[in-house]
Amino acid sequence: MDAGTLSLSHSPFVPVAIGFFGLGAGYFVWGGQALFDFPKSTPDVNRTMGMWGFWMPGFLQFITGVYLIVGLTWFDVFGNAAPLYMAGLAFTAYGIHWFAMAHRRYIGSSSAPDAWIAIAFLCLSALGADVSLRAGDTTVMLIFIGLTLIYLVEIPTRFLSWTTGGRLVGLLQLATGIWLMYCTYDTVIRLALVSKT
């Protein structure tokens, strides 16, 4: 008995805009609060921030990462797009990272151990910047540079309980969030309008 082969057509609709929007929304909410100290942190505010962090940057990035990896490895629906492998890795890992941070904030546990995980995500961000540079994708490279800067500041902020560092992280998150919203807009316009012509 011959094994059946599932053949799917290639799709130009790479789902990265979903992940861009999710992370951008998360950075607006978390970065805005960290930078402007509004709303003030209370147990109720932290639970709300945790819910937003879980669903927007957590779930939207995770689902994007899984979609990309499955599309690249099982079904080959994105064609010869090897740099998307980095995007799949990053979206999946960052999504799970946001799940953990959101849960931590929701239940009110310590953020101090985030210093150690920030080292791993600094390495992942630098890898993403390098892959994007080598692939010639400056737009995505700038996202990874923003992420690299966030984790470069996050590490000493968490290790040293550096208050000013928390505001600087918020500023970098907000700036990266603005860039992510641009990337969302640009990607959707290109895929939804340009690719139909």
C-alpha positions, -999 to +999 in steps of 0.1 A: +000+000+000+014+034-010+015+061+015-007+091+005+009+124+000-008+156+011+000+184-013-009+220-004-005+250-025+020+277-016+005+307+002+018+343+002-002+349+034+026+345+060+009+351+094+036+374+109+012+404+112-007+385+139+025+382+160+036+418+152+003+431+164+002+410+195+037+420+206+031+456+197-001+457+218+017+441+247+045+467+245+020+495+244+002+483+276+033+471+296+057+497+282+033+526+286+026+517+322+063+513+330+073+546+314+044+568+326+036+549+358-001+549+348-021+533+359-004+528+393+004+492+401-022+476+424-032+439+427-062+446+404-042+465+378-015+438+378-042+411+372-055+431+343-020+436+330-014+399+333-045+390+313-035+414+285+000+400+285-013+365+283-037+370+254-021+397+233+017+392+232+015+357+246-012+339+227-009+359+194+029+353+192+026+317+202+000+309+176+020+327+150+051+308+158+034+274+157+016+283+125+050+293+109+069+262+121+041+238+110+037+256+076+075+254+070+082+219+082+050+198+078+032+214+049+057+236+030+031+262+023+054+292+025+078+281-003+115+288-001+114+311+029+141+298+052+144+330+073+108+324+084+123+296+105+139+322+128+105+340+130+088+308+139+114+301+167+112+337+180+074+340+180+069+306+197+096+313+224+085+349+230+049+338+232+057+313+259+079+339+276+049+363+278+026+335+291+051+331+320+055+368+326+017+374+325+010+346+349+037+358+372+022+393+372-014+380+375-006+360+407+017+387+421+049+366+423+085+380+421+099+395+389+135+391+401+141+357+384+133+374+351+169+387+351+181+351+343+156+344+315+163+378+300+198+366+293+184+337+271+161+362+253+189+386+248+207+358+229+176+349+209+171+386+200+207+390+189+203+359+168+172+372+152+189+405+143+218+386+128+196+363+107+174+392+095+206+412+086+219+382+066+185+377+049+184+414+039+153+421+059+160+455+076+124+459+088+125+427+109+161+434+119+149+466+136+124+447+156+151+424+169+174+453+176+146+468+197+142+435+215+179+432+221+180+467+237+150+458+259+168+427+272+201+445+276+184+470+300+161+443+316+190+422+328+207+449+351+173+463+360+161+430+375+195+420+390+201+454+406+164+464+413+172+495+392+141+518+392+153+540+364+160+509+343+123+499+346+113+532+330+140+528+303+127+493+296+092+509+292+105+535+268+122+509+247+091+487+248+069+516+237+093+526+208+095+489+197+057+487+200+053+517+176+077+500+151+057+468+154+024+486+146+041+500+115+052+465+106+017+452+111+003+479+089+029+474+062+025+437+062-013+437+060-013+463+032+012+443+012-006+410+017-042+421+015-040+448-012-007+445-032-007+407-036-042+407-051-030+427-081 
